[in-house]
Structures are given as C-alpha cells and as structure tokens.
Amino acid sequence: MREVGRDRFLRFWSSTQPVDTALAAGIVGVSVLMIAPHRYGTGLGEVRQVPLSDGSVVAINTQSTVEVAMHANVREVTLTRGEAWFRVAHDTKRPFIVSAGRIRVRAVGTAFSVRRRDEGADVAVSEGVVETWTIGEEERRVRIAAGAKAYVAEYEAPKVVQASADVARSLAWREGQIVLEGETLDEAAAQFNRYNAQKLVISDPSLAEEKLVGQFRATEPMTFAGAVATTLGATVVEEGDTIRLFRPRRH
C-alpha cells in the first residue's frame, strides 16, 4: 500500500472513534475467551474421560469439575470439586500442576489422582513421581512415587503411605467399579452413595461394622444390597430414594 493510502486509512480509523471503542472492547473480549480455561464436569454417577490438547488425558469422577489452561511454560488444572485422574504427557518444559484449594500437585510425565477434601486432598500415584505441597507451607513439600498415596492437609505435613493395592483399588471408579477389600459396610455405603440418587442407609450399628470383600458396579446399589442380604443375613427395604439395610430382631 502506498503511503497516501495508509494516511487515508489512519484518518478513517481516527474519525470513527465511537465505533472503534466498541470494536476494541469486542477484540479484548475475544482475547479473554481465547485464553480462558476449558471447563469439564460430571453429574451424579457419571464418569468422563477427556483428552487434552497436549496429549494428556483426564478421567473425571462423579460430581466433579476441572478447569484446564494450557500455557507456553506451564499446564494448569484446577480441581474445583470432586476427584480426577490424570495421565500426563511428558513435557519437561511445561510442568503439569493440579490445584485443589491450597493444595498443589506437580508432575511432568506421570499418572496420578487427586480428590478434594474439606481441608486438603487425597493424592494417589499410579505411575511415575509427583511433588505436592500446600500454598504457604512450601517447605513441607514431599514426593510421592508410583504405588504410594498421601492425604495432603492444608495445615499438616503430608504423610506418604506405600500401598500399591490400595492405589489400584481406589482407581476402579474409572471402569465404573467399586472394589472392596475389608472396608466396613458403612464405608462401602458411603462409596455407593457418591454415585447414586438412591442412597444406602445402614440402620443397624453392628451391621454397619461388618467388613466386606467384593467388586460391584458403582451405579447398582440394589444389587450390592442384595449381596449384603445374602452374605450377612440382612433385610433390605426399598423406600423411594432410600435402600435401608438392617438385621431382623431375634425374639
């Protein structure tokens, strides 16, 4: 373009200031949308697997929400509620950092899960190594290797536990399963209630303490209740959105 054409263009741009202000605001808005994180969520009983733009994969558990933002020097994921498992594509120049409240978990190429709690998070590593810490408590950061897990509290040092079998069982939700290996009936009911509108209620305290072994579909609480009735001699009563389990009184 000749200089005279360029001058005319500049004069035209200056003479349409009100329109350009609106246009500029629109351009800014577009920029914000372009860098805004992607949000993914699940409903009750839903488990979702999402491939990310960097080659990583996130599996999102029931009633959970994650926000993903990919930057030039870091990959940021915010777990706003619930639980998710991450298989992280290797990229030494862009660490993969998951935030859960004040808890941070950093990885480069590995696989791990994070579950938010009221004042912390459960972290379990199935492959590789992650580093975890709490904002404001960075001196207490620890490393967790494959086959280990830790509860990372906001105000306490993380305690790492070697538990390969526990880590594998805790990730069975990715296949829609609940695996029990000595959990009490009360603990098992709490797991099923995460996935279903129909809730299991254990009315008998002694029954609630019984320990169970088995594998069940997470979205089939009635099937589980039937197995409990057969195994432990319990009675099952279905009352709308409640499945009540108890032992009959002996006369």
SULZIVEN-V963085 format. One line per field, one symbol per residue. ss: DSSP state (H for helix, E for strand, - for the rest). psi: psi as a letter, one per 40 degrees, with the letter a starting at -180 (. if undefined). burial: 1 if it has 9 or more other C-alpha atoms within 8 Angstrom, else 0. A space follows every 10 residues. Layout:
ss=???
psi=???
burial=???
This chain:
ss=--HHHHHHHH HHHH--HHHH HHHHHHHHHH HHHHH--EEE E------EEE E-----EEEE ----EEEEEE ---EEEEEEE E-EEEEE--- ----EEEEEE --EEEEE--- EEEEEEE--E EEEEEEE-EE EEEE---HHH -EEEE--EEE EEE-----EE EE-HHHHHHH -HHHH-EEEE EEEEHHHHHH HHH-----EE EE--HHHH-- EEEEEEE--- HHHHHHHHHH HH--EEEEE- -EEEEE---- -
psi=hidddddddd ddddefdddd dddddddddd ddddeiihhh iiahehhhhh hideeihhhh ihfihihhhh ideihhhhgd ibiihhhhhh gdegihhhhg behhhhidha hiihhhidfa ihhhhdiaii hiihhefdee iiihiheiii hhideihihh hhgdddddde eeddefihhh geiidddddd ddedeidhih hhehddddei iihihihdeg dddddddddd defihhhhgb ehhhhihihh .
burial=0000010000 0010000001 0000000000 0000000000 1101111000 0000011111 1111111110 0001111111 1111111110 0001111111 0111111111 1111110001 1111111111 1111001001 1001111111 1111000101 0011001110 0111011111 0011110111 1111110111 1101001110 0110011110 1001110110 0001110000 0111111000 0
